[in-house]
Amino acid sequence: MTGARQDGSSRDGDSAWTVRGGTESEHPEALRVFTEALNIPLQEELRGEREHPVIEHDRTLLALDGDRIVGTAMAHSFEMTMPGGPRPVAGVTGVGVWPTYRRRGVLSALMRRQLADIRARGENLAALWASEGGIYGRFGYGVPFREMRASVQRVHARLRPDAPRDPSLTVELAEPAQAREEMERLHRQAVPTRVGQFPRGANWWSRMLTDKPGPEAGRTRVALVHGPDGPQGYALHRLLSRWEVGLPQGQVMVRELVAATPAARVALYEHLLERDLIAETVFQSLPEDDPLTALAADPRRVDQHGFDALWMRLVDVPGALSDRPYNLGVEVVLEVTDRFAPWNAGRWRLKAGTGGARVEATDAAPDLGLDVSHLGAAYLGRVALTAFVDAGVATEYTPGVAARLDTALYAPRAPFCGTDF
Ligand SMILES: CC(=O)SCCNC(=O)CCNC(=O)[C@H](O)C(C)(C)COP(=O)(O)OP(=O)(O)OC[C@H]1O[C@@H](n2cnc3c(N)ncnc32)[C@H](O)[C@@H]1OP(=O)(O)O
């Protein structure tokens, strides 16, 4: 158990680590610990934070050994599209433990404290991008969807003849600064259309559009689709030039593609796939059900690799489960285990229907026993609880109950985040 003290610090169970909130003046040292843990350059991070600050200092947690900072965990206050609409979500970030202190419970102490703080702020959900897949399951996070890296070789870069094409659309190239206002507008419009996205503030945009120094990093540019009523989509991308034995082997690296209509999307795809001197177009991150495959003349030639993007966690199980829509009526008693947020552990009766949901504590016999990380995975409606039952890590006491809950939670459109934080 975590014992809170009067100064706001806490000590984690039997461990020696004190965890307390950080201050702005401690931030450079916290960043030094974090960047050393991540093996990334401190100066670049400091410069980014100075020029386009996104850190909320009142959400920084420090783990201490005496006076020394040995671990960090931070969080952003996002308004993220969730099933049911925009919801407050803690965007966990900045997690690092000084390399000589690893595997001694520092992160465990930080996670316990952070979850309690998130709950105290009234946020039912937390999300993060994980540096490694083996870290966060034990802390109650699950993988609710995957994003796709898709690449298409130039020689196979053809869309179907019946792909929607609109001759009134034109594609123009622009510098990011010129196109920024239009990109911000189009992105704001796109945010509600897919679960997992959040509107970017000005500093998030500035960070995203700042080119990192590096020998191969081509300049970021924008392809903008113009229609009679103004821009209808954009693709943020870079061009990497390469030649091998006299043959052009360039790559188009697409960071983000946003289109307001199917025809605008097709115009962007065709522009990106058909650039001269290019051997390959790489879409670095697309939704799992992105239309690219449906539009490709030969879908097998779209080489796709899925990766886990956002991990989700129910910080408050009754709060989160009662604050989302359901496709059909379902009544189920869940027996939840949660090592790091003990207020979630126990039995919860979920009574949900198309008109709303209620969740209350109960002593009734459970229908389904599972870990809170399974609920995090299933919450966005794309990962089936049935799969965890099949795997033998969740227990179905009432036959068929997992499938019924899966149907109630199902979302037809794949979530997407697209903004790594
Ligand atoms: C949202 C983000 O910011 S993602 C960035 C995460 N940070 C990094 O990847 C930076 C490099 N790594 C680190 O700083 C540290 O190794 C951390 C933060 C991943 C782990 O910190 P530690 O203090 O070592 O974790 P802690 O000692 O509390 O470990 C708790 C448990 O997790 C396990 N664990 C910790 N890290 C990992 C890992 N990378 N892979 C698999 N298991 C892990 C431990 O073995 C331990 O298991 P146990 O409960 O069975 O004993």
The ligand as an ORCA input file, in Angstrom:
! r2SCAN-3c Opt
* xyz 0 1
  C       5.126      6.157    -21.374
  C       6.631      6.166    -21.468
  O       7.246      7.115    -21.068
  S       7.406      4.844    -22.136
  C       9.105      4.985    -21.641
  C       9.482      3.975    -20.603
  N      10.884      4.180    -20.239
  C      11.926      3.480    -20.799
  O      11.774      2.585    -21.610
  C      13.299      3.927    -20.373
  C      14.242      2.763    -20.095
  N      13.772      1.913    -19.011
  C      13.613      2.367    -17.750
  O      13.791      3.529    -17.422
  C      13.194      1.338    -16.717
  O      13.804      0.118    -17.008
  C      11.664      1.125    -16.631
  C      10.976      2.468    -16.373
  C      11.098      0.540    -17.934
  C      11.357      0.135    -15.517
  O      11.720      0.709    -14.298
  P      12.137     -0.194    -13.036
  O      12.265      0.714    -11.878
  O      13.276     -1.047    -13.420
  O      10.829     -1.101    -12.890
  P      10.460     -1.943    -11.572
  O      11.704     -2.309    -10.831
  O       9.416     -1.219    -10.792
  O       9.842     -3.219    -12.255
  C       8.573     -3.702    -11.989
  C       8.357     -4.979    -12.741
  O       8.369     -4.703    -14.146
  C       9.348     -5.523    -14.798
  N       9.930     -4.704    -15.861
  C      10.449     -3.467    -15.732
  N      10.899     -3.023    -16.925
  C      10.643     -4.004    -17.826
  C      10.899     -4.118    -19.211
  N      11.503     -3.139    -19.906
  N      10.515     -5.251    -19.822
  C       9.911     -6.244    -19.114
  N       9.654     -6.171    -17.787
  C      10.028     -5.064    -17.154
  C      10.340     -5.859    -13.724
  O      11.053     -7.020    -14.018
  C       9.446     -6.020    -12.515
  O       8.834     -7.297    -12.571
  P       8.315     -8.079    -11.264
  O       7.194     -7.243    -10.707
  O       7.857     -9.386    -11.790
  O       9.482     -8.124    -10.357
*
